[in-house]
């Protein structure tokens, strides 16, 4: 993390680095909040920037993923891998299907790998959730995950005497 922190500080402002990191898959808000704090941002400011950054891709993913998938599924290589990704996502989504809005919210709110906004948006698309239901659910779930990650980050700082 030190090399990444040094590189980001050199080429980007801390604010911009957190905003961009939170918009990336895998890192998302769960990695961007600790990154922001390590770059010297106030924890709640890092939380705010991470929330904004993590929600930026949602409309693009929601409305753009089907056409991209359709295009890529025409190639054997992508058909195999995307098919597996879609299958994995729908296997994890039984609770989302059962509880709808609340299921998606809880899925995104759990700050574990593979349960963020990117996966939640993909699940919402694959399960044909309407955007006006999916977006608030994704936002509130991300808000919950952000609060948890921020509290854990603050607690870790205090535990180690920072």
N, C-alpha and C positions, 0 to 999 in steps of 0.2 A: 504494500500500500504506500510505502514511503516514496518509491520511484514514481508511482502514478501521481501522488500528491505533488511532488516536485515538478513534474512535467506539466500538470494542470496549472500550478501557480505561475509557471514561466510563460505559458501561452494564453491563459484565460484568467479573467477575474474569478474570484471564488464564487461570486453570485452566478455567473454564467456557467461555470463548471458544474455547480450543483443542479442548475436548471437542465442542462444537457444530460448529465448523468441520470437524472430521474426520469428522463424521457426514453432512455435506452432499455431494451429488453434485458432481462436478467438482473441488472443493477436496480433499476426503478427507484422508487422512494426508499426501499429497504436499505439500499447501499448509499443513496445520495445524502440522506440525513447524517449518518456517521461521517461521510466524506466532508460535508459542509462544516460540521463541528470540528473536524480535524484541520480544516483550512482556516479556522478561527472565527467562523460565523456563530452568532448566538443560536442556541438550539432551536428556539421557536422560529427564528428567521430562516434557518436551514429547513425546518419543517414546512414553512409557508412556500419557499421556493420549490421544494420537492413536490408539494401538492400541485402547484401550477404546472411544473414540468412533466409530471407523470400523467396529467390529464390531457396535455396537448395532443398526444398521438391517438387518443380514443376515437374521435370522429373519423380520422383518416383510416384507422384500422377497421372500424365498424363498417364504413361505407366502401372501403377499397379492397377489403380482403377477399371477398367473393370473386370479383373480376380477376384479381391476381391469381388466386387459386385455380380458377377455370383455365387461365392461360398456361400456368405451369403444369397443370394436370395432363396437358397434351404431350408432355415429354415423359418417357418411361422413368427416368431417374427421379424426377420430382414427384411423379405419381406415387411411387413406392414410399418415399419419405413423407410426403404430405399426407398420404393415406394413413400412415402410422401415427403422425401427429394428430390428425383429426380423430382417429380411433381412440388414442390415449386421452384426448380432451373430453370426448363424449363418455368414456368410461368413468372419468373422475366427476362427471356432472350429474349423477343421479340425484344428489341432494339439491342441486340447482334446479333441476326439472321439478322435483317434488315441492320445493318451497318458493320457486320463482324469484321475485325481487329479493326476498330475505335470504334465500339460499345463495344467490350471487353475492350479496353484500357480505355475508359471513365468509364465503370462500375467499373473497379479495381481502377482507380484514385480517385474516390469519397471516401474520408476517413470516411465512415459510417460503422456501424456494419453490417456484412453480405455481404460486397462488396469487400473483399480482394482477395488475390492471391489464397487461398484455394477454395473459392466459384467460382472465375473466372476460375480456372483450371477445376473444376467439370463441370462448364457450357461448357467450350471448349470441354471436352470429350463427354458430353451428346449431344452436337450439332455437333459432328464429325468434329471439326475444326482440320486442320492439325497442327502438332507440330511446323513446321517451320513458321506458321502464328501465332499460339497461344502464343508461348514463347516470341517473341519480343513484342507482344501486352501486355502480362502480365508484362513483365519487364518495359516497358515504363509507363504503368498504375501505377505500384508500385512505380516507380521513381516519378511520379506526386504526388501520395498520400504521399510519404515520404517527398517531398519538402513542401507540405501543412502542414503536421503534425509538421515538424521541425520549420517552420515559426510560426505556432500557439504556439508551445512550447516556442520558444524564446520570442515571444510577451507576453505570460503569465508570463514568468519570469520577463520581464521588467515591466509589469503592476503591479506586486506585489513587485517591488523594489529589486529583486535579481540580 
